Amino acid sequence: MDKEILEILKRLEIKQDETYQIVKALEHSAEVSKAERDKMANDISHIKGNVEGIRKDISNVEIITSSNWNDIAKLKAVK
């Protein structure tokens, strides 16, 4: 009977060790996933900033183009 109890305890300890290893692997996986999400969020922020800069540049080009067309119309009117 004592041997059986000892054997059961050994198996429980093995199962507990296996469970611990699984939990550690899951923790590592969660840390890796978080690091990847943080990197993506950082990349998205940079892309967002770049897009906003491009939008401002395009807006300036539109304004300058409009001004140029206005100047062209005035020059044509002088003829």
C-alpha positions as CSV (number, residue, x, y, z in Angstrom):
1,M,0.0,0.0,0.0
2,D,2.8,2.4,0.8
3,K,4.5,1.6,-2.5
4,E,1.3,2.4,-4.3
5,I,0.9,5.7,-2.6
6,L,4.5,6.5,-3.3
7,E,4.1,5.6,-6.9
8,I,0.9,7.8,-7.1
9,L,2.8,10.7,-5.5
10,K,5.7,10.3,-8.0
11,R,3.2,10.4,-10.9
12,L,1.5,13.4,-9.5
13,E,4.9,15.2,-9.2
14,I,5.7,14.3,-12.8
15,K,2.4,15.6,-13.9
16,Q,3.0,18.8,-11.9
17,D,6.4,19.2,-13.5
18,E,4.9,18.8,-17.0
19,T,2.2,21.3,-16.2
20,Y,4.8,23.7,-14.9
21,Q,6.8,23.3,-18.2
22,I,3.6,23.9,-20.2
23,V,2.8,27.1,-18.2
24,K,6.4,28.4,-18.7
25,A,6.1,27.7,-22.5
26,L,2.8,29.6,-22.6
27,E,4.3,32.5,-20.7
28,H,7.2,32.7,-23.1
29,S,4.8,32.5,-26.1
30,A,2.7,35.3,-24.6
31,E,5.8,37.5,-24.0
32,V,6.9,36.9,-27.6
33,S,3.4,37.8,-28.9
34,K,3.3,40.9,-26.8
35,A,6.7,42.0,-28.2
36,E,5.4,41.4,-31.7
37,R,2.2,43.4,-31.1
38,D,4.2,46.3,-29.5
39,K,6.5,46.4,-32.6
40,M,3.5,46.4,-34.9
41,A,1.9,49.2,-32.9
42,N,5.1,51.2,-33.2
43,D,5.4,50.5,-36.9
44,I,1.8,51.6,-37.4
45,S,2.4,54.8,-35.5
46,H,5.4,55.6,-37.8
47,I,3.3,54.8,-40.9
48,K,0.5,56.9,-39.6
49,G,2.9,59.8,-39.1
50,N,4.3,59.3,-42.6
51,V,0.8,59.2,-44.2
52,E,-0.2,62.4,-42.4
53,G,3.0,64.1,-43.7
54,I,2.2,62.9,-47.2
55,R,-1.4,64.3,-46.9
56,K,0.0,67.7,-45.9
57,D,2.4,67.6,-48.8
58,I,-0.3,66.7,-51.3
59,S,-2.5,69.5,-49.9
60,N,0.4,72.0,-50.4
61,V,0.9,70.7,-53.9
62,E,-2.8,71.3,-54.6
63,I,-2.7,74.8,-53.2
64,I,0.5,75.7,-55.2
65,T,-1.0,74.1,-58.4
66,S,-4.1,76.2,-58.0
67,S,-2.0,79.3,-57.6
68,N,0.0,78.4,-60.7
69,W,-3.2,77.9,-62.7
70,N,-4.4,81.3,-61.5
71,D,-1.2,82.8,-62.7
72,I,-1.4,81.1,-66.0
73,A,-5.0,82.4,-66.5
74,K,-3.8,85.9,-65.8
75,L,-0.9,85.6,-68.3
76,K,-3.3,84.3,-71.0
77,A,-5.6,87.2,-70.3
78,V,-2.7,89.7,-71.0
79,K,-2.4,88.5,-74.6
